[in-house]
């Protein structure tokens, strides 16, 4: 509506304005532009209040404080940093095998040859100031010491994904500022390979070459060049396969070609593999008759192969929590495992589907640890496609703003991998406010690597508490009801004592001191996300 009442720029250019009228015109223009902007934000952002403070012009380094790498393997890390550009980066304690580009903040090279902890101090400077942040590189067997963060194309592009979509997403991850908060992986989901039997010339053909190497379909002319492009931004590239003969969207899977595929993925330069059960179910006894070995065999095979490769490849299991995957994911070399079915098709109950998935995922808290993460699936907000009908165009989420704050808060408390899967070409300010709050992300990326424990769960409330490396406690009080609700939690439920300083994490503001309990009023389907730290005497 606002577009019709606001003159376009070309119309304005044609109007001749007498000098005496400029002040009134300027006033009108200011009004028109402000209302247009506000309407545009409201219209594109489900009208929610933006709680995340805008990052200041001073440099601020975000992201994890601990980072795992394997001996001698290629290393790539773009220092996530907000603040006015240009920035100048430097680092003290950086192992000699690594170099930092002072302008881009990208660290590259080979991980040290000797296992151990390498404490580094990262530094960023601009005209407004200087900031430092500790960053410990831990060389050893484990990678993904904090939950991986990035974007996956599935819920926007489905079986239409292309090389251009992935390159654009990498560009958008940097241009939108997401990379400055630690989003790093740009991951292709299903549908990059050949689709056996397809008569679409872009998708059909021989799935493998004469040597048995997997071929991408015509929408991906050069996988190696694509990964290199993503790397050139300091970001990492991910892809997808299935241990079955076909993927879930019926593209070629890795069955009986696991070794060749693992080598190919590494040779192309990919850093992340999502390995989706799909048609593997036809190769094992029917459900109810399967052993744990039936479930873990294909993952053991691929997990071992990935470790043999010349680069670090994060291994993400996707088999929907079958066979209690959380209890054996570690033993097959996984870094994360989906704990439930697809969030995008999870039916709504009295609450949107992400709550059901979140409640299920929360039960496995004891299995999460650095390098080992329960994965409750992607963050489906912003402009998002219809998982029941891929042909429908992506549209703005129908989750309320409070539900979106709850979604992100629940995911970070559960130390979940943080993968946005909405449209990267239509990122609106409200969606970015949900995705890019450095203190919210710090909860997820905390070096202790603990998943929140469930403190309370009933029909009307859900309370999660996550111990943090600095001794503080991140706490989420979720109101599951349709009315505003007074909620509280006692120190003895949390193992706390004395006076605690309470910080409102979304607003990044201390809100006072509490003794004995924390009590607040929470919006319908909303959350109070706070961090409690012992008040110093
Ligand atoms: C599902 C998986 C989704 C997506 C899809 C692709 O099995 O859970 O996340 O990868 O397959 O076909």
Boltz pocket constraint, residues with backbone or C-beta under 6 A from the ligand:
constraints:
  - pocket:
      binder: B
      contacts: [[A, 154], [A, 189], [A, 190], [A, 247], [A, 248], [A, 249], [A, 276], [A, 278], [A, 318], [A, 341], [A, 342]]
      max_distance: 6.0
